[in-house]
Amino acid sequence: MENNSTRAVALDAICSVVLNKQSLSAYEYLESTNDLSLIKSYVFGTIRFYHHLNDIVTPLLKHSLKKEDLDIHCLMLLGVYQLLHSNVAKHAAIFETVNVTDEISKSWAKGLVNAILRQVDRDKDQLQKQKHFSHPSWMVKKIKQYYPDSFEQVFTQNNTQAPMTIRVNPKYNLDEYKSLLEKNNITSKKLDTASQALILDNAVNVFKLPEFENGSCYVQDASAQLAAQLLAPHNSDLVLDACSAPGGKTIHLYEIAPKADIVALDSDLSRLERVKQNMQRFNIDDIKIIQGNAQHQDWWEGNLFDKILLDAPCSATGVIRRHPDIKLLRKPKDISALVVLQAQILDNLWNMLKPGGVLLYATCSIIKAENEFQIADFLQNHSDAEEIKIDLDWGMDTTVGRQQLPTHDFDGFYYAKLQKKVE
């Protein structure tokens, strides 16, 4: 789509999510144009507010569109997003969006798109005052049920663009690196809870970060940065990072204990390539990389681990602000399947842990079935397991483990720290 307008490229990405149920991370619009930031703002914005935009557009249509013309429906959502949520001038939002119909060979829809967008523009003040969480109804119901005092904060954060947070390599003094960023006109703030974290005031291209290509830092949310810190590996440990790709936590474990024997496991070969690439950038060559399923043992050599990090497959409902397509792609039945998989992995990895060893369970979810309920069931079924309380000024205490809801500084995340009893 090289010769198409930014809106046409954005529309293609929006349709891939809405109509084809593809993840944005799998969509290659990144390659197609130099206007990447503008396209991403259109795509992420439209997907982020999809449920509200759809509830505005659908009642305005006198007739349902044919299945093969649902891209026109998506185009109207893109136009309404610009009118209600962006700084795009009104005439450009309408005129340029209408013109996309020519680019997708559907000029017949010009009048329809124009009429809908002009109606929305007339109703703009009223529409912007509407209270709408812009989440699927099942998710609204569950989050309200789980967090009756905090659900509005969750929805607000999920509909806000997340900040860019980096983890500074400990070979750099944090204050010195912060000053180095400032010399490059990049301002940031430190966090007490995550000792290597800097939250940038404004997102930048990673290659503008000083010494990035030489492993000066890793882009990683502050919540995720707590994993290695909580597991606290020693140089004498045999450590497993299960479900390790793309390798951010693996490298952090290495930074804390560079002489530890670290095994990075993941089932996805292409994602393991990302682990290798990140290791190369940090000039690390002594982490063992294995392709295998964490719920199976065919990859395991039989040596018991001192420490295991299980960053479990999950619904990712704590990182919706970074991946708004989750709101369209995730279904209630997915949660049930994930809970079963998580339990299988937990049971399997527990057999690989030394008596006295520690397993850290982590998810980027805020769904209790995947988190505190999952670990409570595990503890009930494993008499040789006990919880180690997490003493951090982060998140909230739950029946077991700690739960962080999305805030400006932290993604939604859950941690539980378990120790195997010594008989």
N, C-alpha and C positions, 0 to 999 in steps of 0.2 A: 504493500500500500504506500510505497515511497512517494508517489506524486499526489497523494490525497491530502486534504487538509487535516489539521490536528484533530478536529472534531470527528472526521470520518475514521481516523485511526482509533480515537477514543471509543467511538461507537462500536467498532469491531471488538474491542476488548470487553466492553460492557455486555454485548450480546453473548460473548463466550461464557460469561458467568451466568447471566440471567437465563439465557435460552439453552445453552449447551452444558451448563452445570460444571464448567471447568474452573479450576483454581486460577486466580490471577498470577500466581507464581509460575504457572505453566504456560502463561501467554507471552509470546515473544514480540509484543509491540515495542519493547525496549529497543529493539534493533532497528526500528523502522524510520526513525526521524531524529532530528537534532532537538526538537521541541519536547524533550522528554518530561521536563518538570511540568509543563503546561498540560500535556496529555495525561500525566499521572494525576494531576489535580482534578481534571475532568472525570477520569475513570474512578478514582478512589472516592471522590465526592459524591458522584452519582450512586455508586454502590453503597457507600456509607449511609446515605439518606434514602435508599431505595424504597423502603416500606412506606415512608411518608409521601415521597414523590408519586409512588404508584397509587396511593389512596387519594391523591389530588387529581391525577390524570384520568384514572379509570371512570369515575362518575361523569366526566365531561364528554366522554365518547358516546355518541348516539348509537353506534353499532360496534360490535366486537370486530376486531381486525382478524383477517384470516391468519392461519398459523404461519404461512410463508411471509407474512407482512408484520410479524411481531417485532422486527427490527425497527419499524416505524414507531412502535410503542416505546421502545428503548430510546430512540432518538428524542422523543418528546420528554422523556425523563431527564435526559441530558440537558435539554433546553430549560426545563423547569429548575433543575439544579443551578444552572447559571443565573437564572433570574432571582432565585431565593437565597442562595448561599455563596455566591461568588462576587468578585469585584468587576466582573465583565459588564461593560456598558449595555444598557437595555437593547439598543438598536442592534448591537453586534450579536448579543445572545440570541435574538430572534432571527435576524437576517442570515447570519452565518449558519445557524442550525438548520433553518429552512433549506438553505442551499445544499446541504449534505444530501438531500433527496436526489439531486441531480447526480451526485457522485456515486450513489448506490443504485442508479438507474430506476428510481421510483419517483419521477417528477410528478406523477399523478397525486402524490401525497402532500405536495407543497401547501395547498390551501388548507388542508386539515391541520398540519403541523403549525402553520401560521396562526390559524384561528385559536387553537388550544393555548399556544404560548401567549397570545395577546389577551386571552381571557384570564390566564394566570397572572399576567402582569397587572391587569385591572384589579384583581383580588389580592394583590401582593401583601398589603398591610394586614389584612385579615388572616391570610394564610400563615404569615410569619408569627402571628400571635398564638396560633394553634399549639396545644401541647401534644406532642407526638414523640414516643420513645424511639421510633424507627427501628424496631426489632421485630422478629417473628413472634406471633402471639404465644407460642409454647415457651419461648425463651423469656418473654416478659413475665409470664405466669410463674415460672420456676424461680427466677431471680427475685421477684417480689416475695415469693414464699420463703426463700432461703434468707433474704436480707431485708426484712421489712423496714428497717431504719436507714438503709444505705442504698436501696435500689436506684434511686434517682441519680446518686453519684456515679454508680456503675454505668447507667445508660448515657449520662452526660460524657463521661470519660471515653466510652466506646465510640461516641460520635465526634470525638476530638482527635486531631492529628497528634500522634505520639511524639515526644521529643527524641532527639538523637542522643544516645548515651554511649560513651566509650569506656572500655576498661584499659587503663594504661599499664603497659608492661612494667613490672616492678624493677626492671633494670634502669628505668627512668624515675627520677624523683617526681612525685605527683605535682608539687608546687612549681617545680622547674618546667615540667611539660605544660602545665596550665599557662605559665608565662610565655612559653614558646608558641602556644596557640594564640595568645593575645597579640604577639608580634606579627602573626599572620591574620589579624583582625577576626579571630574566632574567640568569642567569649564563652565562659562556662562556669559552672558551680560544682563544688564538691558535695559529697554526701557522707554523713557520719557513719551510716550503717554499712555501706559498701566502700571499703577502704581504697579501692583502685578506680573508683568511678568518677567520671566527669560528665555532667549533663550539659550539652551545648545549648546556648540560647537560641541558635538557629542551625538547622541542618545544613551540612555542606557535602560536597562530593568527597568521598573518602580519600581521594588522591591529593586533596588540599590539606590533609592532616600531616603534620611534619613527620617524616620518616615512616610513613604508613607502610610502604612497600618493604621496609626492613623490620617490620614487626613491632613498631612503637606502641600500637594499640589495637584493640579489637572492638568492633561495634557490637554492643551487647547491652540489653536493658539491665538496670540495676538489680531487679529481682533475680534474674538469671545469674548475676555475678555472685550471689550468695551461696550457690551450690558448692563450689570448691571450698569456699571459706567454711561452710558448715561441715563438710565431710572431713576437712583438716587432715589430708594425707601426710604421712611421714616419709622420709627418704628410704626407710627400710621396708615400706609397705609394698604388697602386690595389690594393685588397684584396678578395678574394672569400671569403665564408663560404658554402661549398656545404653543402646539407642543413642550413640555418640554424635552422629552427623548433625550439623556441619563441622563440629569440632571445637567450638568456642569454650565449652566447659572442660574438654579434654586438655586443651592448651593451658587453661587456668590451673588445672590440677598439676600440670608439669611445672608451671611457674612457682607454685607453692612448694612442690617436692620434686626437684629436677632429677634426683637420683632414684626415685621410686620406680618400680616396674609397672608401667601403665599399659593396659590393654584397652583399645578403642574398638567397640563392637557395634556393627549396624547391619541391618538386613539388606539395605539398598546400596548396590554397588556404585551407582552414579553419585549418590550422596557421600559415599566414602571417598570418592575422588575429591570432593570439597574438603574433607578432613585432611587429605594429603596436601592439597594446595595451601591450606591454612598453615599446616606444619612447615611447609617449605618457606612460607613468608616469615615465619618465626624462627627459621633455621633450626628446626627440631627434627632429628632423624632416628630417635631411639624409643619411640612409642610404637607398640605392636598393634597393627591394624588387622582386624579379622572381620570377614563377612559372615554373618550368621544370625539366626533368629534368637532373641533373648528368651523366648519361651521353650526353646529346645536346648539340648546339651551336646549335639553332634560336633560343635566347634570347640568344645571345652577340653583342655588337656588334663584336667583332673586336679590341678593345684588349687587349694582353697584360697580365696581372696581375703585380705585384711579389711579392705574398704570397697564398697560397691556403690556407685552412683546410678540410680535408675531414674532417668528423665523419661517418664513413661509416655507412650502414645496417649493422646488425650483429645478432648473436644476443642482445645485452644480457645475456650470462651473467655480467658483472661487477657488475650492479646488481640481482641477484635479491633481495637483502634489501629493496630498495625496491619491487620488482615480483615478488612470489612466484608470480604466475600464469605467469611465464615457464617455470617448472618443468613446468607442465601443457600449455602451449601450444606450446613449441618442440620441434621434431622434428629428428632427424639430417639428413633431406633438406633442411631449411631452411638448414642450414649450407652445404651444397654450392651452393645457389642464391645465397646471400648472397656467397660467395666469388667467384662469377662476376660478380655485379653490382658488387662492390667493384673488381674488376680492370677492368671496363668504365669505371667512373667515374674511376679513377686514370688510365687511358690517355687518356681524353677531356680531363680537366682539365690533364694534363701539357702538352698542345698549347696551352693558353691561358696558360702560365707563361712569363715573360720569361727569357732566358738570364741566369743569376745570381740568378734569383728562388728563393723558398723555398716548398715545399708541406709543410704539417704534416698527417700522416695520423693520425687518432684513432679509436678505437673504445672502447665500454664493454663489451668482451668479454675473456674470458680463454682463448678458443679459439685455438690457435696458427695454424690454417689461415687465420683472419681477420686475423692480426696479423703475427708475424715471418715466417711462411712466405709470406704474401701479399707483403710488402715485399721479401723476398729474391728472389722470382720477378720482381717489378717491376724491381729493380736489375739482374737478370740479362738482362732483355729491353730495358733502356733504357741504352745506353752513355753517354748524356748526363746520367745521374742519379748523384748520389753522396750518401752519408749524412752528415749533420752529427750528430755524437755529442751526445746529450742529457746535459748535466752537471748532474744534480739529485740531491739526497739523497731519492730517491723511487723506489720499485719496485726491479726487478732488471734488470741488463743481460741482453739476449738477443742472439741472433746478429745482429740488427739492431733498433734501437729499444729502448724500455724498457717493461717490463710490471709493472704494479702488481696484486697480488692483493688481494681485499677485506680490509681491516683495520678497526679501529674508526674511524679518522680518514679513511680513503680508500676510495672505491668501487674495484672492479676496473676497470682502464683500461689502454690501450696507446697509446703515442705513437711515431711515427717522423718524423724531420725530414729532408727531402730537398731538395737544391739542384740546379738545372739548371746544368750546366757552360757556361761561356762559351767558344765556339769560338775 
